[in-house]
Amino acid sequence: RRATPFFTLNWSKYADFLTFRGGLGPVTGGLWLTDTAHHHLAIAILFLIAGHMYRTNWGIGHGLKDILEAHKGPFTGQGHKGLYEILTTSWHAQLSL
């Protein structure tokens, strides 16, 4: 019952404790607790979506090499061909990231 509004996208049910007041609390000078909770919920949703996009040990999702090689930008064209091999074999490239 408590998680039903979350999965049915009826997030307005949580508005009483997940509000965005903005700014800092006048007493502590820190973020409002509701802002912190809202931030953690939002980043958790992003991590769930991103975690299902890339391939894991079980072969679910897309491989990073496939994503890089399939990219065709308006200015670079086939600019990402071979980038995966450079990033996985070059220590200099890995350290620069």
C-alpha positions as CSV (number, residue, x, y, z in Angstrom):
1,R,0.0,0.0,0.0
2,R,2.8,2.4,0.8
3,A,4.7,1.8,-2.5
4,T,1.7,1.6,-4.7
5,P,1.6,5.4,-5.6
6,F,5.3,5.1,-6.6
7,F,4.8,2.3,-9.0
8,T,1.6,3.7,-10.4
9,L,3.3,7.1,-11.0
10,N,0.9,8.8,-8.6
11,W,3.8,10.7,-6.9
12,S,1.7,13.5,-5.6
13,K,0.8,11.3,-2.7
14,Y,4.3,11.8,-1.4
15,A,4.2,15.6,-1.7
16,D,3.7,16.1,2.0
17,F,7.2,14.9,2.8
18,L,9.0,15.1,-0.5
19,T,8.7,18.8,-1.2
20,F,11.2,21.2,-2.6
21,R,11.4,24.2,-0.3
22,G,14.6,25.4,-1.7
23,G,17.4,27.2,0.0
24,L,18.9,26.4,3.3
25,G,17.2,25.9,6.7
26,P,17.5,29.0,8.9
27,V,18.4,27.1,12.0
28,T,21.0,24.7,10.8
29,G,22.1,26.4,7.6
30,G,21.9,23.0,5.9
31,L,19.6,21.6,3.2
32,W,16.1,20.8,4.3
33,L,15.6,17.1,5.1
34,T,12.9,17.0,2.4
35,D,15.3,18.3,-0.2
36,T,17.8,15.6,0.8
37,A,15.2,12.9,0.6
38,H,14.0,14.2,-2.8
39,H,17.6,14.2,-4.1
40,H,18.2,10.6,-2.9
41,L,15.0,9.3,-4.5
42,A,15.7,11.0,-7.8
43,I,19.3,9.7,-8.0
44,A,18.1,6.2,-7.1
45,I,15.6,6.3,-10.0
46,L,18.4,7.4,-12.4
47,F,20.7,4.6,-11.2
48,L,17.9,2.1,-11.7
49,I,17.4,3.2,-15.2
50,A,21.1,3.5,-16.1
51,G,21.8,0.2,-14.4
52,H,19.5,-1.6,-16.7
53,M,20.9,0.1,-19.8
54,Y,24.4,-1.3,-19.8
55,R,25.4,-5.0,-20.0
56,T,26.2,-6.8,-16.8
57,N,27.6,-10.2,-16.0
58,W,24.3,-11.8,-17.1
59,G,24.3,-10.3,-20.6
60,I,21.2,-8.1,-20.0
61,G,21.4,-4.7,-21.6
62,H,23.7,-3.1,-24.2
63,G,27.5,-3.5,-24.5
64,L,29.5,-0.2,-24.3
65,K,31.4,-1.2,-27.4
66,D,28.2,-1.6,-29.4
67,I,26.9,1.8,-28.1
68,L,30.2,3.6,-29.1
69,E,30.4,2.0,-32.5
70,A,26.8,2.5,-33.4
71,H,27.0,6.3,-32.6
72,K,26.9,8.5,-35.7
73,G,27.1,12.1,-34.8
74,P,26.3,15.0,-37.1
75,F,29.9,16.3,-37.0
76,T,32.0,13.3,-36.2
77,G,30.4,10.7,-38.5
78,Q,32.1,7.4,-37.6
79,G,34.2,9.2,-35.0
80,H,33.8,6.6,-32.3
81,K,35.2,3.6,-34.2
82,G,38.1,2.0,-32.3
83,L,37.5,4.2,-29.2
84,Y,36.5,1.2,-27.0
85,E,39.8,-0.5,-27.8
86,I,41.8,2.6,-27.0
87,L,40.0,3.1,-23.7
88,T,40.4,-0.6,-22.6
89,T,44.1,-1.0,-23.7
90,S,45.7,2.4,-23.1
91,W,46.7,3.2,-19.5
92,H,47.2,6.8,-20.5
93,A,43.6,7.1,-21.8
94,Q,42.2,5.4,-18.7
95,L,44.1,7.7,-16.3
96,S,43.0,10.7,-18.3
97,L,39.4,9.9,-17.6
